[in-house]
Amino acid sequence: MATKQTIGTLYTYAGNYQAYKAQIAAQYSGAQLTVSGEGEFKMNETNRSEAFLKKFPTGKVPAFEDNTGLYLFEANAIAHYLSNDQLRGATPVNQAEILQWIEYGEREINPATTTLVYPCMGILQFNKNAHEHAKERMGQVLQLLDNHLQTRTYLVGERITLADIAIACDLLLLFQWIIEPGMRNAHNHVTRWFVTLINQKEFQAVLGNEVKLCEKTAQFDGKKYAELNRQNQPTTTTTTLTNEGAQEGKKKKEKQKEKEKENKPAPKEEVVDPVDVKIEDETDEILADEPKQKDPFADMPKPSLNMDEFKRVYSNQDTATVAIPYFWDHFDKENCSIWFCEYKYPEELTQVFMTCNLVAGFFQRLDKLRKNAFGSMCVLGENNNNTITGIWVWRGQDLAFKLSPDWQVDYESYDWKRLDIENEQTKQLVNQYLLWEGVEHNGKKFNQGKIFK
């Protein structure tokens, strides 16, 4: 699919949805793109340095440096440069339509996103009028997109273009924080389009294999806002006056100011569209400096089984001859455990594809568990007669889901049983689920599987 190769560096902080546009475009075009890591780029330091500002006068990210000496800022411009002809549009009409959607995202979607999502992140103070205005605007955006996509697979033409990439990234935070299942059902065409995109391998290479969709609309986090606000307050120093004359003069000035204040007419209240207010550049700073949550596994002994290494072996080597022997050779029975799970309500399951979506949703909400866990979930049976079973491995001897509230949404829908690794039947069962061969439960045979890694 690649039509050109570009070697360059994208400067940004982790989790910047604007930077995702350029990264995803590069995945489709085949452009060779290096994304700055923590050691190479530090928000509020690197982008304020003389060398950075000489290349990028705005001091904003994302910013892109080509190996030929080209310097670009603004996310959509960078994404356009890193795209190929298919993404940019094959005809002048297509190009104009793509630009139309990119502009629409900037002017309609992003202002609503910042007003609705940033207070939930603790970045902005909650404003009821602004919130209601933005909520109404978001509804208009979703309805417009839903109408447009009712008879279309993509926004422009029959293939993915930069319009799809840009709008999907602009909507990302809304789908993660605000647009709960009821809203998604009410706008099923735009939801189908969004889910289709985030499951493309080019999107997953940037966003991860599972994007967690909102289960319940988030609310303003006043405590987090107060904490972040304190962290970003400038340090002030106080000078104590020891000269009595100076203190007296200060008192007179204060009295004079009070008099002036009493006689001064009240200023007229400024009327502003709350959604169109420009978000200060400090927003990026707060996002980049947001404190990381403590790892729930931090206090546990480090197991001899290197989970990342096992996943690499499992993904890239033959399962039967290499991955399975590697697993049993390195498994740490003192610091890891193996669990079998079974879905509690198989009578409620109908179409196999819907059951698979249930598993995908489960995985989405466990993203931060990946570093310390591995799972093989299998859908068994057929339409209107299927169930879900799985084998999981993680650090510790207890149910990992109880370590974090973020992991407790779905696990209670399954029965969990810790397996005895000294039992030969356990090894056979684990091998079957790693191979997806011979997997059977209650008369239902393997249909398809999904790996959590």
Buried (B, 14 or more C-beta within 10 A) or exposed (E): EEEEEBEBBBBBBBEBBBBBBBBBBBBBBBBEBBBBEEEEBBBBEBBEEEEBEEBBEEBBBBBBBBEEEEBBBBBBBBBBBBBBEBBBBEEEEBBEBBBEBBEBBBEBBBBBBBBBBBBBBBBBEBBEEBBEBBBEBBBEBBEEBBEBBEEEEBBBBEEBBBBBBBBBBBBBBBBBBBBBEEBBEBBEBBBBBBBBBBBBEBBBBBBEBBBBBBEEBBEBBEEBBEBBEEEEEEEEEEEEEEEEEEEEEEEEEEEEEEEEEEEEEEEEEEEEEBBEBEBEEEBBBBBBBBEEEEEBBEEBEEBEBEBEEBBBBBEEBEBEEEBBEBBEEBBBBEBBBBBBBBBEEBEEBEEBEEBBEBBBBBBBBBBBBBEBBBBBBBBBBEEEBBBBBBBBBBBBEEBBBEBBEBBEBBBEBBEBEEBEBEEEEBBEBBBBBBBBEEBEBEEBEBBBBBBBB
